[in-house]
Amino acid sequence: MVGRQLTAQEVSSRLRVCDETVYRLLKRGELKGYKVGLQWRVDEEQLQKFITRTRNNRHGTTTVGIS
């Protein structure tokens, strides 16, 4: 089953960051997403993986996170 596809704005709302931060994460490859035309989309599962990685980063167990 395919998970929900989120817009960059939906991701920024969930992460409580500005849209530009989400675009930066996507362009750097820290958050996995893809473009549909000119707009970014992120699989909900990928967002959850990103959140887990960044949460672990705060505890010193990974190197990927929000900068």
LUMBA-721239 format. One record per atom (N, C-alpha, C, O): residue in one letter; x, y negated, z negated; atom name; residue number from 1. Coordinates in nm, 2 decimals. Each point is the difference from the previous one (the first is absolute). Layout:
// LUMBA-721239
MIGU residu     xx     yy     zz atome num
MIGU      A      X      Y      Z    CA NUM
...
//
This chain:
// LUMBA-721239
MIGU residu     xx     yy     zz atome num
MIGU      M   0.08   0.12   0.00     N   1
MIGU      M  -0.08  -0.12   0.00    CA   1
MIGU      M   0.09  -0.13   0.00     C   1
MIGU      M   0.09   0.00  -0.08     O   1
MIGU      V  -0.13  -0.09   0.16     N   2
MIGU      V   0.08  -0.12   0.02    CA   2
MIGU      V  -0.05  -0.10  -0.11     C   2
MIGU      V  -0.12  -0.02  -0.02     O   2
MIGU      G   0.22  -0.04  -0.05     N   3
MIGU      G  -0.03  -0.10  -0.11    CA   3
MIGU      G  -0.04  -0.13   0.06     C   3
MIGU      G   0.00  -0.02   0.12     O   3
MIGU      R  -0.04  -0.07  -0.21     N   4
MIGU      R  -0.04  -0.13   0.04    CA   4
MIGU      R   0.11  -0.09   0.05     C   4
MIGU      R   0.11   0.01  -0.05     O   4
MIGU      Q  -0.13  -0.09   0.15     N   5
MIGU      Q   0.10  -0.09   0.06    CA   5
MIGU      Q  -0.03  -0.14  -0.06     C   5
MIGU      Q  -0.11  -0.05   0.01     O   5
MIGU      L   0.21  -0.01  -0.07     N   6
MIGU      L  -0.01  -0.13  -0.07    CA   6
MIGU      L   0.07  -0.10   0.09     C   6
MIGU      L   0.10   0.02   0.06     O   6
MIGU      T  -0.16  -0.14  -0.07     N   7
MIGU      T   0.07  -0.12   0.07    CA   7
MIGU      T   0.10  -0.05  -0.10     C   7
MIGU      T   0.01   0.03  -0.11     O   7
MIGU      A   0.08  -0.12   0.17     N   8
MIGU      A   0.10  -0.06  -0.08    CA   8
MIGU      A  -0.06  -0.08  -0.12     C   8
MIGU      A   0.05  -0.01  -0.11     O   8
MIGU      Q  -0.16  -0.05   0.14     N   9
MIGU      Q  -0.07  -0.08  -0.10    CA   9
MIGU      Q  -0.05   0.08  -0.11     C   9
MIGU      Q   0.00  -0.03  -0.12     O   9
MIGU      E  -0.06   0.15   0.15     N  10
MIGU      E  -0.04   0.09  -0.10    CA  10
MIGU      E   0.11   0.05  -0.09     C  10
MIGU      E  -0.01   0.02  -0.12     O  10
MIGU      V   0.12   0.01   0.19     N  11
MIGU      V   0.12   0.05  -0.08    CA  11
MIGU      V   0.05  -0.11  -0.09     C  11
MIGU      V   0.03   0.02  -0.12     O  11
MIGU      S  -0.02  -0.15   0.17     N  12
MIGU      S   0.04  -0.11  -0.09    CA  12
MIGU      S  -0.09  -0.01  -0.12     C  12
MIGU      S   0.05  -0.04  -0.11     O  12
MIGU      S  -0.18   0.05   0.13     N  13
MIGU      S  -0.09  -0.01  -0.11    CA  13
MIGU      S   0.02   0.11  -0.10     C  13
MIGU      S   0.00  -0.02  -0.12     O  13
MIGU      R   0.02   0.14   0.16     N  14
MIGU      R   0.03   0.12  -0.09    CA  14
MIGU      R   0.13  -0.02  -0.07     C  14
MIGU      R   0.01   0.04  -0.12     O  14
MIGU      L   0.09  -0.09   0.19     N  15
MIGU      L   0.13  -0.01  -0.07    CA  15
MIGU      L   0.01  -0.13  -0.08     C  15
MIGU      L   0.10  -0.02  -0.07     O  15
MIGU      R  -0.19  -0.07   0.09     N  16
MIGU      R   0.00  -0.13  -0.06    CA  16
MIGU      R   0.12  -0.09   0.04     C  16
MIGU      R   0.07  -0.05  -0.09     O  16
MIGU      V  -0.04   0.05   0.22     N  17
MIGU      V   0.10  -0.08   0.06    CA  17
MIGU      V  -0.05  -0.07   0.12     C  17
MIGU      V  -0.11   0.03   0.04     O  17
MIGU      C   0.18  -0.13   0.01     N  18
MIGU      C  -0.05  -0.07   0.11    CA  18
MIGU      C   0.02   0.08   0.13     C  18
MIGU      C   0.08   0.09   0.00     O  18
MIGU      D  -0.15  -0.13   0.10     N  19
MIGU      D   0.00   0.07   0.13    CA  19
MIGU      D   0.14   0.01   0.06     C  19
MIGU      D   0.04   0.11   0.05     O  19
MIGU      E   0.04  -0.22  -0.07     N  20
MIGU      E   0.13   0.00   0.06    CA  20
MIGU      E   0.09   0.11  -0.07     C  20
MIGU      E   0.09   0.05   0.07     O  20
MIGU      T  -0.11  -0.02  -0.19     N  21
MIGU      T   0.08   0.10  -0.07    CA  21
MIGU      T  -0.03   0.14   0.06     C  21
MIGU      T   0.09   0.08   0.03     O  21
MIGU      V  -0.22  -0.06   0.00     N  22
MIGU      V  -0.03   0.13   0.07    CA  22
MIGU      V   0.06   0.01   0.14     C  22
MIGU      V   0.05   0.10   0.03     O  22
MIGU      Y  -0.06  -0.21   0.04     N  23
MIGU      Y   0.06   0.00   0.14    CA  23
MIGU      Y   0.16   0.02  -0.01     C  23
MIGU      Y   0.05   0.08   0.08     O  23
MIGU      R   0.01  -0.13  -0.18     N  24
MIGU      R   0.14   0.01  -0.02    CA  24
MIGU      R   0.03   0.15  -0.03     C  24
MIGU      R   0.09   0.06   0.05     O  24
MIGU      L  -0.17   0.00  -0.14     N  25
MIGU      L   0.02   0.14  -0.04    CA  25
MIGU      L  -0.02   0.09   0.13     C  25
MIGU      L   0.08   0.10   0.01     O  25
MIGU      L  -0.18  -0.13   0.07     N  26
MIGU      L  -0.02   0.08   0.12    CA  26
MIGU      L   0.11  -0.01   0.10     C  26
MIGU      L   0.05   0.10   0.05     O  26
MIGU      K   0.00  -0.23  -0.03     N  27
MIGU      K   0.11  -0.02   0.10    CA  27
MIGU      K   0.13   0.07  -0.05     C  27
MIGU      K   0.07   0.05   0.09     O  27
MIGU      R  -0.05  -0.05  -0.22     N  28
MIGU      R   0.12   0.07  -0.05    CA  28
MIGU      R  -0.01   0.15   0.00     C  28
MIGU      R   0.10   0.07  -0.02     O  28
MIGU      G  -0.22  -0.02   0.03     N  29
MIGU      G  -0.02   0.14  -0.01    CA  29
MIGU      G  -0.02   0.06  -0.14     C  29
MIGU      G   0.00   0.12  -0.02     O  29
MIGU      E   0.00  -0.21  -0.08     N  30
MIGU      E  -0.02   0.04  -0.13    CA  30
MIGU      E  -0.14   0.05  -0.03     C  30
MIGU      E  -0.02   0.09  -0.08     O  30
MIGU      L  -0.08  -0.14   0.16     N  31
MIGU      L  -0.13   0.04  -0.01    CA  31
MIGU      L  -0.03   0.05   0.15     C  31
MIGU      L   0.01  -0.08   0.09     O  31
MIGU      K  -0.06   0.20  -0.08     N  32
MIGU      K  -0.02   0.06   0.13    CA  32
MIGU      K  -0.14  -0.04   0.05     C  32
MIGU      K  -0.10   0.01  -0.07     O  32
MIGU      G   0.10  -0.06   0.19     N  33
MIGU      G  -0.12  -0.05   0.07    CA  33
MIGU      G   0.02   0.00   0.15     C  33
MIGU      G   0.10   0.04   0.05     O  33
MIGU      Y  -0.20  -0.08   0.02     N  34
MIGU      Y   0.00   0.00   0.15    CA  34
MIGU      Y  -0.08  -0.12   0.04     C  34
MIGU      Y  -0.09  -0.05  -0.07     O  34
MIGU      K   0.11   0.01   0.20     N  35
MIGU      K  -0.07  -0.11   0.05    CA  35
MIGU      K  -0.11   0.05   0.10     C  35
MIGU      K   0.01   0.10   0.07     O  35
MIGU      V  -0.13  -0.17  -0.08     N  36
MIGU      V  -0.11   0.02   0.09    CA  36
MIGU      V  -0.02  -0.14   0.06     C  36
MIGU      V  -0.05  -0.09  -0.06     O  36
MIGU      G   0.10   0.08   0.19     N  37
MIGU      G   0.01  -0.13   0.06    CA  37
MIGU      G   0.10  -0.08  -0.08     C  37
MIGU      G   0.11   0.03  -0.01     O  37
MIGU      L  -0.16  -0.15  -0.04     N  38
MIGU      L   0.09  -0.09  -0.08    CA  38
MIGU      L  -0.02   0.02  -0.15     C  38
MIGU      L   0.07  -0.06  -0.07     O  38
MIGU      Q  -0.16   0.15   0.03     N  39
MIGU      Q  -0.02   0.02  -0.14    CA  39
MIGU      Q   0.06   0.12  -0.06     C  39
MIGU      Q   0.00   0.11   0.07     O  39
MIGU      W   0.05  -0.12  -0.19     N  40
MIGU      W   0.06   0.12  -0.07    CA  40
MIGU      W  -0.11   0.08  -0.07     C  40
MIGU      W  -0.10  -0.05  -0.04     O  40
MIGU      R   0.12   0.18   0.03     N  41
MIGU      R  -0.08   0.09  -0.07    CA  41
MIGU      R   0.09   0.09  -0.09     C  41
MIGU      R   0.11   0.04   0.04     O  41
MIGU      V  -0.16   0.00  -0.15     N  42
MIGU      V   0.07   0.08  -0.09    CA  42
MIGU      V  -0.10   0.11  -0.05     C  42
MIGU      V  -0.11  -0.02  -0.04     O  42
MIGU      D   0.16   0.15   0.05     N  43
MIGU      D  -0.08   0.11  -0.05    CA  43
MIGU      D  -0.01  -0.01  -0.15     C  43
MIGU      D   0.10  -0.03  -0.06     O  43
MIGU      E  -0.21   0.05   0.00     N  44
MIGU      E  -0.02  -0.01  -0.14    CA  44
MIGU      E   0.10   0.10  -0.07     C  44
MIGU      E   0.05  -0.04  -0.11     O  44
MIGU      E  -0.03   0.15   0.16     N  45
MIGU      E   0.10   0.10  -0.05    CA  45
MIGU      E   0.14  -0.06  -0.01     C  45
MIGU      E   0.07   0.01  -0.10     O  45
MIGU      Q  -0.03  -0.08   0.21     N  46
MIGU      Q   0.13  -0.07   0.00    CA  46
MIGU      Q   0.01  -0.11  -0.11     C  46
MIGU      Q   0.11  -0.02  -0.06     O  46
MIGU      L  -0.22  -0.05   0.04     N  47
MIGU      L   0.00  -0.10  -0.10    CA  47
MIGU      L   0.02   0.06  -0.14     C  47
MIGU      L   0.07  -0.05  -0.08     O  47
MIGU      Q  -0.14   0.16   0.06     N  48
MIGU      Q   0.02   0.07  -0.13    CA  48
MIGU      Q   0.14   0.05  -0.02     C  48
MIGU      Q   0.05  -0.01  -0.11     O  48
MIGU      K   0.01   0.06   0.21     N  49
MIGU      K   0.14   0.05   0.00    CA  49
MIGU      K   0.09  -0.12  -0.04     C  49
MIGU      K   0.09   0.01  -0.08     O  49
MIGU      F  -0.11  -0.13   0.15     N  50
MIGU      F   0.08  -0.12  -0.03    CA  50
MIGU      F  -0.02  -0.04  -0.14     C  50
MIGU      F   0.10  -0.03  -0.07     O  50
MIGU      I  -0.22   0.03   0.02     N  51
MIGU      I  -0.02  -0.04  -0.14    CA  51
MIGU      I   0.07   0.09  -0.10     C  51
MIGU      I   0.06  -0.04  -0.09     O  51
MIGU      T  -0.06   0.17   0.12     N  52
MIGU      T   0.07   0.10  -0.08    CA  52
MIGU      T   0.15  -0.03   0.00     C  52
MIGU      T   0.06   0.01  -0.11     O  52
MIGU      R  -0.01  -0.03   0.23     N  53
MIGU      R   0.14  -0.03   0.01    CA  53
MIGU      R   0.04  -0.12  -0.07     C  53
MIGU      R   0.11   0.00  -0.08     O  53
MIGU      T  -0.18  -0.11   0.09     N  54
MIGU      T   0.03  -0.12  -0.06    CA  54
MIGU      T  -0.01   0.01  -0.15     C  54
MIGU      T   0.07  -0.06  -0.08     O  54
MIGU      R  -0.17   0.13   0.03     N  55
MIGU      R  -0.02   0.02  -0.14    CA  55
MIGU      R   0.12   0.08  -0.06     C  55
MIGU      R   0.05  -0.03  -0.11     O  55
MIGU      N  -0.01   0.13   0.18     N  56
MIGU      N   0.12   0.08  -0.04    CA  56
MIGU      N   0.12  -0.09   0.00     C  56
MIGU      N   0.09   0.02  -0.08     O  56
MIGU      N  -0.08  -0.11   0.18     N  57
MIGU      N   0.12  -0.09   0.01    CA  57
MIGU      N   0.01  -0.08  -0.13     C  57
MIGU      N   0.12  -0.02  -0.04     O  57
MIGU      R  -0.23  -0.02  -0.01     N  58
MIGU      R   0.01  -0.08  -0.13    CA  58
MIGU      R   0.06   0.08  -0.11     C  58
MIGU      R   0.05  -0.06  -0.10     O  58
MIGU      H  -0.06   0.19   0.11     N  59
MIGU      H   0.05   0.09  -0.10    CA  59
MIGU      H   0.14   0.06   0.04     C  59
MIGU      H   0.05   0.09  -0.07     O  59
MIGU      G   0.01  -0.15   0.18     N  60
MIGU      G   0.13   0.04   0.04    CA  60
MIGU      G   0.01   0.13   0.07     C  60
MIGU      G   0.11   0.06  -0.01     O  60
MIGU      T  -0.21  -0.01   0.07     N  61
MIGU      T   0.01   0.13   0.07    CA  61
MIGU      T   0.00   0.00   0.15     C  61
MIGU      T   0.01   0.10   0.06     O  61
MIGU      T  -0.02  -0.22   0.00     N  62
MIGU      T   0.01  -0.01   0.15    CA  62
MIGU      T   0.05  -0.14   0.03     C  62
MIGU      T   0.02  -0.09  -0.08     O  62
MIGU      T   0.02   0.07   0.21     N  63
MIGU      T   0.05  -0.12   0.05    CA  63
MIGU      T  -0.09  -0.09   0.08     C  63
MIGU      T   0.04  -0.11   0.04     O  63
MIGU      V  -0.16   0.16  -0.01     N  64
MIGU      V  -0.09  -0.07   0.08    CA  64
MIGU      V  -0.10  -0.08  -0.08     C  64
MIGU      V  -0.05   0.06  -0.10     O  64
MIGU      G   0.02  -0.18   0.14     N  65
MIGU      G  -0.09  -0.08  -0.08    CA  65
MIGU      G  -0.03  -0.14   0.06     C  65
MIGU      G   0.06  -0.03   0.10     O  65
MIGU      I  -0.14  -0.04  -0.17     N  66
MIGU      I  -0.03  -0.14   0.04    CA  66
MIGU      I   0.12  -0.09  -0.03     C  66
MIGU      I   0.04   0.00  -0.12     O  66
MIGU      S   0.01  -0.08   0.21     N  67
MIGU      S   0.10  -0.09  -0.03    CA  67
MIGU      S  -0.04  -0.14   0.02     C  67
MIGU      S   0.07  -0.09  -0.02     O  67
//
